[in-house]
Amino acid sequence: MITIYFAIFIAFLNAAINGYDNSIFINMATLNSFGIAFTGQPDFQSNSDKYALTISMIQIGEIAGCLFVGYISDTFGRRGAMMTGSIIIIIGVVLELVTHNLNIFIFGRFVIGFGVSQVTTAAPTYTLEVSHPHFRAWATGIYNTGWGVGSIPASIILLCE
């Protein structure tokens, strides 16, 4: 039973990373240091077209990733799809970390979105598949709180900035 709870916890973390990323980036883009690093101007939000593209690029990546979700999940299984999506997310994060070029940063957001579509599709299905029938509703409910659990620490971190 501990193994099943651990598997559900791993699936839960897939929801939490999505909430963390969304909250951290939307709040981070308002910081003067972010604007100076990527545009040379402290107010990144005043450049509305770049700001909107940077914010929405993760959703564009998710749309592109949706085209491959079924194939990846069917080929590699739910755990394989979560692993594949996590690796893709790590690649996107590395792209964001190593650059001061806004275009590469935006591409990194796209890559993250592509990976997020894999994990957020496979994880709830995996949770349902491995849960005992008596705990299925409970496990799925816990999974759905993952976005909020990920967004709270991100907001606290940026509140201290």
C-alpha positions, 0 to 999 in steps of 0.5 A: 500500500505504501508503494501505491501512495508513493506512486500517487504522490509522484503523480501529485507532484506533476500537478504541483510543478504546473502550479509552481511554474505558472505562479512563479513566472507571472509574478517574476515578470513583474520584478524590475530585475527580470525586465532589466535582465531581458529588455534593459528596461525595469518595467517589462510589463510596459512592453505588452507584446513581449510580455503577453507572448512570454506569459502565453508561450507555455499555453502555446507549448501545451497546445502543441504538446497535446498532439503527442500526448496520446501517442506518448502515453500509449507507447510508453505508458502513463509513468513513461509519459510522466517521465518523458514530460518531466525530462522535457520540462527540465530541458525547458528550465535549463534553456531558461536558466542559461540565457539572457536572450528573451527569444531563447527564454520564450522558446524555453517556455514553449518547451516547458509547456510541451512537457506540461501537457504530457505530465498533466494528462498522464498523471491524473489517469495514472492516479486513477489506474493505481488507486484502490477503488475505495480511495480513487475519489480521495486520490483524485481529489488530492491530485487536483489540489496539486496546482494550488500546493505548487502555487503557494510556495511560489507566491511566498518566494516572490513575496519575499523578493 
